[in-house]
Amino acid sequence: MTSADRLRVLLMAEAANPEWVSVPLVGWCHARALFELTDAHLVTQVRNREAIERTGWTEGREFTAIDSESFSRPLWKLSGLLRGGAGKGWTMVTAIETIAYYHYERLVWQRFGARIRAGEFDLVHRITPLSPTTPSTIAARCARAGVPFVLGPLNGGVPWPRAFDSARRAEREWLSYVRDAYKLLPGYASTRRNAAAILVGSQDTLAQMDARWRDKCHHLPENAVDPTRFGARRTRASSKPIRLVFVGRLVPYKGADMLLEAAAPLVRAGELRVQLLGDGPQRAELEALVAREQLGAGVEFSGWVDHQRVQDHLAASDLLVLPSIREFGGGVVLEAMAVGLPVAVVAYGGPRELVTEPTGFLIELGPRAQIVAQFRALFERLVADPRLIESRVEPAREHVRRHFTWEAKARKVLELYRSVLDQQPARSGARARR
């Protein structure tokens, strides 16, 4: 593709940081992959500036950092007070961040509105925020300017399972009981009405979308894998004790307590070992469980591990176990499969759409005792026949390589861009790149 054929895209990713994890890393990786296929310019928040510059990008050329800190920093501090504890109350955090985001987009339009109206960009794509609760005032402005606006991937809003209402309260998710109130926010309907296309990251998010906008929705999971970050390959052959690894925050909905309870008899028998990578407010409770169940040296609390080193731990394990009962994306699932590590997940939310029986093991959602019993039965099967793990190694790697690299996702998004532009009326002054 020549430079003249490449689409000019303004990428909006308020959260885009190559040195962080979760949503900021998604925003960065998605934007960087699209840079390889388009003439793009990234607009992000000023807190990401230094990390992006350390990659070799230059502000003003590849990206622009918008300084909205005078408004967003006090609101961030407020959310910390209202959420009632680190690592919990994420619905509250999202609600507060949505207020700040209105201001952020106002500043983005001040900086780029004239250029958008002048036809300098073929389309505008908002990558982050991922939350479907956060409107975009720029969508309507782009529509008036005749420039297509692409939204997403949107992901979130996976319903809390009724059997886990106690975990919901433990997570301080008070606002989740009235979550649908976000549909009353200014710009909610306008964002969807004026978007030329909406990427949705999960079937749960698609199910929340009003029928009026379903025809413009396209399914695209939010997560993918960067082969340069996860290029290691698992060479270990599964043998006793089978090595289980958990990666994530130690909070109730992630289910590390269910993992430990399910594994306990086999850990005591020396048939299993469990490594927990991560930290959080539930750690003391989990340590008490380990002591009470006399699991001793069979369980290792490794704390937070630098993201660049996570692959080393995955490659040295036999099975990633993610018993989360409300996971939106599940990026660690793809990271594990990328190095050839099969996974065991609860078949609900994001992981359900990433894992198949040939690549891992699916545990049906149900009451807590039922989930624990299913995991325990699985562990007993694997101890009896470790070949069940090995048979899934290559299918897992191939599944990620074919469908879930950032390059593969960027190509799907580029196809969507061209489809969107083909449906637009010719714009005066715009260069033909279709």
C-alpha positions as CSV (number, residue, x, y, z in Angstrom):
1,M,0.0,0.0,0.0
2,T,1.5,3.3,-1.0
3,S,1.4,6.4,1.2
4,A,-1.2,8.0,-1.1
5,D,-3.5,5.0,-0.5
6,R,-3.3,5.1,3.2
7,L,-6.3,6.4,5.2
8,R,-5.8,9.4,7.4
9,V,-7.2,8.5,10.8
10,L,-7.4,10.5,14.0
11,L,-7.2,8.0,16.7
12,M,-8.6,9.0,20.1
13,A,-7.3,7.0,23.0
14,E,-7.5,8.9,26.3
15,A,-5.9,5.9,27.9
16,A,-2.9,4.7,25.8
17,N,0.3,3.8,27.7
18,P,3.0,1.3,26.6
19,E,4.3,1.0,30.2
20,W,1.0,0.2,32.0
21,V,-1.4,-2.7,31.8
22,S,-5.2,-3.2,31.3
23,V,-7.0,-0.5,29.4
24,P,-4.0,1.8,28.8
25,L,-2.0,-1.0,27.3
26,V,-5.0,-2.0,25.1
27,G,-5.3,1.6,23.9
28,W,-1.6,1.8,23.1
29,C,-1.3,-1.5,21.3
30,H,-4.4,-1.0,19.3
31,A,-3.3,2.5,18.2
32,R,0.3,1.4,17.4
33,A,-1.0,-1.5,15.2
34,L,-3.2,0.8,13.3
35,F,-0.2,3.1,12.7
36,E,1.3,0.4,10.7
37,L,-1.6,0.4,8.2
38,T,-2.8,4.0,8.1
39,D,-1.5,7.5,8.3
40,A,-2.7,8.0,11.8
41,H,-2.3,10.6,14.5
42,L,-2.9,9.6,18.2
43,V,-4.7,11.9,20.6
44,T,-4.2,10.9,24.2
45,Q,-4.1,12.3,27.8
46,V,-1.0,14.1,29.0
47,R,-0.3,11.5,31.7
48,N,0.8,9.1,28.9
49,R,3.2,11.6,27.2
50,E,6.5,10.5,28.7
51,A,5.9,6.8,28.3
52,I,5.0,7.3,24.6
53,E,8.0,9.5,24.0
54,R,10.2,6.8,25.4
55,T,9.1,4.6,22.5
56,G,10.6,7.1,20.1
57,W,7.4,8.8,19.1
58,T,7.5,12.6,18.9
59,E,4.7,14.8,20.1
60,G,3.2,16.8,17.3
61,R,4.2,14.3,14.8
62,E,2.8,10.9,15.8
63,F,0.7,12.0,18.8
64,T,-0.8,14.9,20.7
65,A,-1.1,14.9,24.5
66,I,-4.2,16.7,25.9
67,D,-3.7,18.2,29.4
68,S,-7.0,17.8,31.2
69,E,-5.4,17.3,34.6
70,S,-6.7,20.4,36.2
71,F,-10.2,18.9,35.9
72,S,-9.6,15.1,36.0
73,R,-7.1,14.9,38.9
74,P,-9.5,16.3,41.6
75,L,-12.2,13.9,40.3
76,W,-9.8,11.0,40.5
77,K,-9.1,11.8,44.1
78,L,-12.8,12.0,44.7
79,S,-13.4,8.6,43.2
80,G,-10.7,7.2,45.5
81,L,-12.6,8.5,48.5
82,L,-16.0,7.3,47.3
83,R,-15.0,3.8,46.2
84,G,-14.0,2.9,49.8
85,G,-10.8,0.9,49.1
86,A,-8.1,0.3,46.6
87,G,-8.9,-2.3,44.0
88,K,-12.6,-2.1,44.6
89,G,-15.6,0.0,43.5
90,W,-14.7,0.2,39.8
91,T,-18.2,1.2,38.7
92,M,-17.8,4.3,40.9
93,V,-14.4,5.0,39.2
94,T,-16.0,4.7,35.7
95,A,-18.8,7.0,36.7
96,I,-16.4,9.7,37.9
97,E,-14.1,9.2,34.9
98,T,-17.1,9.8,32.6
99,I,-17.6,13.2,34.1
100,A,-14.0,14.1,33.5
101,Y,-14.1,12.7,29.9
102,Y,-16.7,15.3,28.8
103,H,-14.0,18.0,29.6
104,Y,-11.3,15.9,27.9
105,E,-13.3,15.7,24.6
106,R,-14.0,19.4,24.7
107,L,-10.3,20.1,24.7
108,V,-9.7,17.6,21.9
109,W,-12.3,19.3,19.8
110,Q,-10.7,22.7,20.5
111,R,-7.4,21.3,19.2
112,F,-8.6,19.2,16.2
113,G,-12.1,20.4,15.4
114,A,-11.1,22.8,12.7
115,R,-8.8,20.2,11.1
116,I,-11.6,17.6,11.1
117,R,-14.0,20.0,9.5
118,A,-11.4,20.9,6.9
119,G,-11.2,17.3,5.8
120,E,-7.7,16.5,7.0
121,F,-8.8,13.1,8.3
122,D,-10.8,10.5,6.5
123,L,-12.3,9.3,9.7
124,V,-12.1,9.6,13.5
125,H,-11.9,6.5,15.7
126,R,-12.3,6.6,19.5
127,I,-10.5,3.5,20.9
128,T,-10.7,4.3,24.6
129,P,-12.5,4.6,27.0
130,L,-13.7,1.0,26.5
131,S,-16.7,1.5,28.8
132,P,-20.1,1.6,26.9
133,T,-21.2,4.0,29.7
134,T,-19.0,6.9,28.5
135,P,-20.6,9.1,25.7
136,S,-18.7,11.0,23.1
137,T,-19.7,14.5,22.2
138,I,-17.4,14.4,19.2
139,A,-19.5,11.8,17.4
140,A,-22.2,14.3,16.6
141,R,-19.7,17.0,15.6
142,C,-18.0,14.6,13.2
143,A,-21.4,13.7,11.7
144,R,-22.1,17.4,11.1
145,A,-18.7,17.7,9.4
146,G,-19.3,14.7,7.2
147,V,-16.5,12.7,8.7
148,P,-17.3,9.1,9.8
149,F,-16.8,8.4,13.5
150,V,-16.0,4.9,14.6
151,L,-16.5,3.9,18.3
152,G,-14.9,1.1,20.2
153,P,-14.3,-1.6,21.0
154,L,-16.9,-1.1,23.8
155,N,-16.8,-3.7,26.5
156,G,-18.3,-4.0,30.0
157,G,-21.6,-4.4,31.8
158,V,-21.4,-8.2,32.2
159,P,-24.2,-8.8,34.6
160,W,-23.3,-9.9,38.1
161,P,-24.3,-13.6,38.5
162,R,-27.1,-13.8,41.0
163,A,-25.3,-16.5,43.0
164,F,-22.5,-14.0,43.7
165,D,-24.3,-11.0,45.1
166,S,-22.1,-11.3,48.2
167,A,-19.0,-10.8,46.0
168,R,-20.7,-7.9,44.4
169,R,-21.1,-6.2,47.8
170,A,-17.6,-7.2,48.8
171,E,-16.4,-5.4,45.7
172,R,-18.3,-2.3,46.8
173,E,-20.2,-2.2,43.6
174,W,-23.1,-0.2,44.9
175,L,-23.6,1.7,41.6
176,S,-23.8,-1.5,39.6
177,Y,-27.4,-1.9,41.0
178,V,-28.4,1.2,39.1
179,R,-25.9,0.9,36.3
180,D,-28.4,1.4,33.5
181,A,-28.8,5.0,34.6
182,Y,-25.9,5.7,32.3
183,K,-28.4,5.7,29.4
184,L,-29.7,9.0,30.7
185,L,-26.3,10.7,30.4
186,P,-26.1,13.6,28.0
187,G,-24.8,12.3,24.7
188,Y,-25.6,8.6,25.3
189,A,-28.1,8.3,22.4
190,S,-26.4,10.9,20.3
191,T,-23.1,8.9,20.4
192,R,-24.7,5.8,19.0
193,R,-26.9,7.6,16.5
194,N,-24.0,9.5,15.0
195,A,-21.4,6.8,15.0
196,A,-20.8,5.3,11.6
197,A,-19.8,2.0,13.1
198,I,-19.6,0.6,16.7
199,L,-17.1,-2.1,17.6
200,V,-18.3,-4.3,20.5
201,G,-15.9,-6.4,22.5
202,S,-18.2,-9.1,23.8
203,Q,-21.6,-10.6,23.2
204,D,-22.7,-9.3,26.6
205,T,-22.1,-5.8,25.5
206,L,-23.8,-6.4,22.2
207,A,-26.9,-7.7,24.1
208,Q,-27.1,-4.3,25.9
209,M,-27.1,-2.4,22.6
210,D,-30.5,-0.9,21.7
211,A,-32.0,-2.6,18.6
212,R,-31.9,0.8,16.8
213,W,-28.1,0.6,16.5
214,R,-27.5,-3.1,16.2
215,D,-27.0,-2.9,12.4
216,K,-23.9,-0.7,12.8
217,C,-22.3,-3.0,15.5
218,H,-19.3,-5.3,14.7
219,H,-17.9,-7.9,17.1
220,L,-14.2,-7.5,17.9
221,P,-12.8,-8.6,21.3
222,E,-10.9,-5.8,23.0
223,N,-7.7,-7.8,23.8
224,A,-5.0,-9.2,21.6
225,V,-1.3,-10.2,22.1
226,D,1.9,-8.4,21.1
227,P,4.2,-11.2,19.9
228,T,7.2,-9.1,20.9
229,R,6.0,-9.1,24.5
230,F,4.8,-12.7,24.6
231,G,7.3,-14.4,22.3
232,A,8.4,-17.1,24.8
233,R,7.3,-20.6,24.2
234,R,6.4,-23.2,26.9
235,T,8.8,-26.1,26.6
236,R,7.9,-27.8,29.9
237,A,6.1,-31.1,29.7
238,S,3.4,-31.4,32.3
239,S,4.3,-33.7,35.2
240,K,3.4,-34.0,38.9
241,P,3.1,-31.8,40.7
242,I,1.0,-30.1,38.1
243,R,1.8,-26.3,38.2
244,L,-1.2,-24.0,38.3
245,V,-0.8,-20.3,37.9
246,F,-3.3,-17.5,38.6
247,V,-2.7,-13.9,37.2
248,G,-4.7,-11.0,38.4
249,R,-5.9,-8.7,41.2
250,L,-6.7,-10.5,44.4
251,V,-10.3,-9.3,44.7
252,P,-13.4,-11.4,45.3
253,Y,-14.8,-11.6,41.8
254,K,-11.5,-12.9,40.4
255,G,-12.1,-16.2,42.3
256,A,-8.6,-17.0,43.6
257,D,-10.3,-18.3,46.8
258,M,-12.3,-20.8,44.7
259,L,-9.1,-21.9,43.0
260,L,-7.4,-22.6,46.3
261,E,-10.4,-24.4,47.8
262,A,-10.7,-26.6,44.7
263,A,-7.0,-27.4,44.6
264,A,-6.6,-27.9,48.4
265,P,-6.8,-31.7,48.6
266,L,-4.4,-32.2,45.7
267,V,-2.0,-29.5,47.0
268,R,-1.8,-31.3,50.4
269,A,-1.2,-34.6,48.6
270,G,1.7,-33.0,46.7
271,E,0.0,-33.5,43.3
272,L,-0.5,-29.8,42.6
273,R,1.3,-26.5,43.2
274,V,-0.4,-23.1,42.9
275,Q,1.3,-19.8,42.1
276,L,-0.6,-16.5,42.5
277,L,0.7,-13.6,40.5
278,G,-0.9,-10.4,41.7
279,D,-1.9,-8.6,44.8
280,G,-4.9,-6.8,46.2
281,P,-7.2,-6.4,49.2
282,Q,-8.1,-10.1,49.4
283,R,-4.5,-11.2,49.9
284,A,-4.7,-11.5,53.7
285,E,-7.9,-13.5,53.4
286,L,-6.3,-15.9,50.9
287,E,-3.2,-16.3,53.1
288,A,-5.4,-17.2,56.0
289,L,-7.2,-19.8,53.8
290,V,-3.8,-21.3,52.9
291,A,-2.8,-21.5,56.6
292,R,-6.2,-22.9,57.6
293,E,-6.1,-25.6,54.9
294,Q,-2.5,-26.4,55.7
295,L,-1.4,-25.9,52.1
296,G,2.1,-24.6,53.2
297,A,4.8,-24.6,50.5
298,G,2.3,-25.8,47.9
299,V,1.0,-22.2,47.3
300,E,3.2,-19.3,46.4
301,F,2.2,-15.7,46.7
302,S,4.4,-13.9,44.1
303,G,2.8,-10.4,44.3
304,W,2.9,-8.1,41.4
305,V,5.3,-9.0,38.6
306,D,6.4,-6.7,35.9
307,H,4.3,-7.3,32.8
308,Q,7.4,-8.1,30.7
309,R,8.2,-11.0,33.1
310,V,4.8,-12.5,33.2
311,Q,5.5,-14.6,30.2
312,D,8.4,-16.3,32.0
313,H,6.1,-17.5,34.8
314,L,3.4,-18.6,32.3
315,A,6.0,-20.6,30.3
316,A,7.1,-22.4,33.4
317,S,3.5,-23.5,34.3
318,D,1.1,-26.2,33.2
319,L,-2.2,-24.5,33.3
320,L,-3.5,-20.9,33.8
321,V,-6.6,-20.9,36.0
322,L,-8.9,-17.9,35.9
323,P,-12.1,-18.6,38.0
324,S,-13.4,-15.0,37.5
325,I,-17.1,-14.8,37.6
326,R,-17.3,-11.4,35.9
327,E,-14.5,-10.8,33.5
328,F,-14.9,-8.3,30.6
329,G,-11.8,-9.0,28.5
330,G,-9.5,-11.6,30.0
331,G,-6.3,-10.5,28.2
332,V,-4.2,-12.8,30.4
333,V,-6.0,-15.7,28.8
334,L,-4.6,-14.8,25.4
335,E,-1.2,-14.1,26.8
336,A,-1.1,-17.6,28.3
337,M,-2.2,-19.3,25.1
338,A,0.3,-17.3,23.1
339,V,3.2,-19.0,25.0
340,G,1.5,-22.4,24.7
341,L,-0.1,-22.5,28.1
342,P,-3.6,-24.0,28.2
343,V,-6.2,-22.2,30.3
344,A,-9.2,-23.1,32.5
345,V,-11.8,-20.4,32.9
346,V,-15.4,-20.0,34.0
347,A,-17.5,-19.9,30.8
348,Y,-18.9,-16.4,31.3
349,G,-18.0,-12.9,30.1
350,G,-15.0,-12.2,28.0
351,P,-13.0,-15.5,28.6
352,R,-16.0,-17.5,27.3
353,E,-15.4,-16.0,23.9
354,L,-11.6,-16.5,23.8
355,V,-11.4,-20.2,24.9
356,T,-12.6,-23.3,23.1
357,E,-12.4,-26.9,24.2
358,P,-9.4,-27.6,21.9
359,T,-7.5,-24.7,23.5
360,G,-8.4,-25.0,27.2
361,F,-11.1,-26.0,29.7
362,L,-14.5,-24.4,30.3
363,I,-16.1,-24.5,33.7
364,E,-19.9,-23.8,33.6
365,L,-21.1,-20.8,35.6
366,G,-23.2,-21.7,38.7
367,P,-23.3,-21.3,42.4
368,R,-19.9,-21.1,44.1
369,A,-19.9,-24.7,45.4
370,Q,-20.7,-26.0,41.9
371,I,-17.8,-24.0,40.4
372,V,-15.4,-25.3,43.1
373,A,-16.5,-28.8,42.5
374,Q,-16.0,-28.5,38.7
375,F,-12.5,-27.1,39.1
376,R,-11.6,-29.9,41.6
377,A,-12.9,-32.5,39.2
378,L,-10.8,-31.0,36.4
379,F,-7.7,-30.9,38.5
380,E,-8.2,-34.6,39.4
381,R,-8.4,-35.4,35.7
382,L,-5.3,-33.5,34.9
383,V,-3.3,-35.1,37.7
384,A,-4.4,-38.6,36.5
385,D,-3.6,-37.8,32.9
386,P,-1.3,-34.7,32.2
387,R,-1.6,-35.5,28.5
388,L,-4.9,-33.6,28.6
389,I,-2.9,-30.5,29.1
390,E,-0.3,-31.2,26.4
391,S,-2.9,-31.9,23.7
392,R,-4.1,-28.3,24.0
393,V,-0.7,-26.6,23.8
394,E,-0.3,-26.2,20.0
395,P,-4.0,-25.5,19.4
396,A,-3.8,-22.7,21.9
397,R,-0.8,-21.1,20.3
398,E,-2.2,-21.4,16.8
399,H,-5.6,-19.9,17.9
400,V,-3.9,-16.7,19.2
401,R,-1.5,-16.5,16.3
402,R,-4.3,-16.6,13.7
403,H,-6.9,-14.5,15.4
404,F,-5.6,-12.5,18.3
405,T,-2.5,-10.6,17.5
406,W,-2.7,-6.8,17.3
407,E,-1.7,-7.0,13.6
408,A,-4.6,-9.3,12.9
409,K,-7.1,-7.1,14.7
410,A,-5.8,-3.9,13.0
411,R,-6.4,-5.5,9.6
412,K,-10.0,-6.3,10.6
413,V,-10.4,-2.7,11.7
414,L,-8.9,-1.4,8.4
415,E,-11.5,-3.4,6.5
416,L,-14.2,-1.8,8.6
417,Y,-12.8,1.6,7.9
418,R,-13.0,1.0,4.2
419,S,-16.5,-0.4,4.4
420,V,-17.6,2.7,6.4
421,L,-16.1,5.0,3.8
422,D,-17.6,3.2,0.9
423,Q,-21.0,3.9,2.5
424,Q,-20.3,7.6,2.9
425,P,-21.3,10.2,0.3
426,A,-18.3,11.7,-1.5
427,R,-16.8,14.5,0.5
428,S,-15.6,17.7,-1.2
429,G,-11.9,18.1,-0.9
430,A,-11.3,14.7,0.6
431,R,-8.7,12.5,-1.1
432,A,-10.0,9.2,-2.5
433,R,-8.4,6.3,-0.5
434,R,-11.0,3.6,-0.8
